[in-house]
Amino acid sequence: MTTERVPSARLLIATGCAHCATAIEGLTRLVKTGLIDRLEIINLLVATGKAPKMDRRVLPQIEIGPFHFEGALSPGELAEWAKAAASGGGWPAYLGYLLDQRRFNEAKALIETHPERLAGLLGLLAEPDTPLATRIGIGALMEDLAGQALARAAIPTLETLTLSAQPQTRADACHYLGLTGDPGVIPSVRRLLDDDDDEVSEIAAETLALLGDNRPGDHRD
């Protein structure tokens, strides 16, 4: 059972920041409602020597528990992230957020530090409302991890995703199985040669070729 712990928050602002007042109001409300236990506010223009080394061009910068955000968030988003931080969950959504914001290196570093989080991120492929930018980011991440142990550790998750009702999810999972470079995935890939979706079956054939399996299949011409 997950034990919830109310997170703390830190807010980096600057005088004249257009969205900082809204962030202050939203986070202060979370303190009042008990979703965060305390809030530290740092004005980067006056707190020299105290402010952490972060990109000062994107303000406000918000930390809620382990999550770090750049730019404005709505009050509802702030509340949801506070709840996620309290539960110890939210990592798939946060990694997706990083990829959506083109903070690729941060997402990759978090996964390299905590390899178990990759499976949760890949699970976003099965959700129809996952943004296209996030899907593209996942693809870029898997390309970057091609052939590595971290990618091979995701094989069980990817094989499960090849059974998805969504053709795009099956296609993506099949392609990423090929990137693992592990011949052990060949049976799961060959099963997709007869997929009802033409794109999936084509990707399966391409993946098998990538894995060095050129045996004829029963797929359509």
Disulfide bonds with the S-S distance in Angstrom:
Cys17-Cys20 2.19
